[in-house]
Amino acid sequence: MTGGGTDIKGATRPVDHLKPPGEPEEFFSPLDLLNDAGDLVSPAFWVSEVLEFAISCNPLEESRKYFAGDWEAYARVAGTWANLAAFCEALAADIESGNRLLGTDWQGEGADAAGARFTALCAKLRAIKGALENMRDEYGAAAHAISVASEAVGQFLGLIGDAAATAAIAWAAGAAMSWTGWGAGVGYGLAATEVLRICDLWAEATRTVNSLQLGIDAVYGVLVDVGAELAAVLEDFPSLPAPSAAPSAGSVGHV
């Protein structure tokens, strides 16, 4: 082993990546979207009667149950995994930089063993980075799917509100003009058409939610696999060289 007093400094600052995630981009709170759409679902008595008759529920309240929870946390967690992945990459680059500089001053069997260990350590860090990036992608995909699905359901709620209001007016008109056969027929006929439309729209909204649930289940499945891969990498994590194999503190600076 030789030593020339080289001062090894990290090429990067890995710790700079260990910070809270920023505000998630392109994510809209599902409950906010539903509440905005819910303004179109009037609580008026006749509208409530139409909705109860058509789908036996309050669609806004049911939708809120579907999307209850802090779904924005999924988007924030995606940012956390991204920061941890960047930390692993920066740390691997830091170790590689130090290892290259160390090789100019430290040679021999100990140096070769240490170099092999550091190389293995960098490979493991990049394997962890890959797993973390997969987790980032899956959480990000889940957050995006939740946002898109809630926006679609909100649009369906708006259309349902319009149809329910139209049906309620037609229903009331039919009742008011029941003394004439044609008036009642027109009013009740239009109301029936809007009721059927409400049923179709609610069925589409339900299918959207079911599709979202299948997508979230798929994300969970991928995360289980990624978690198993990450655990395997951590279990086989290489140890650092023994202190006796390292160069003396006086000859070479530390990484």
Disulfide bonds with the S-S distance in Angstrom:
none
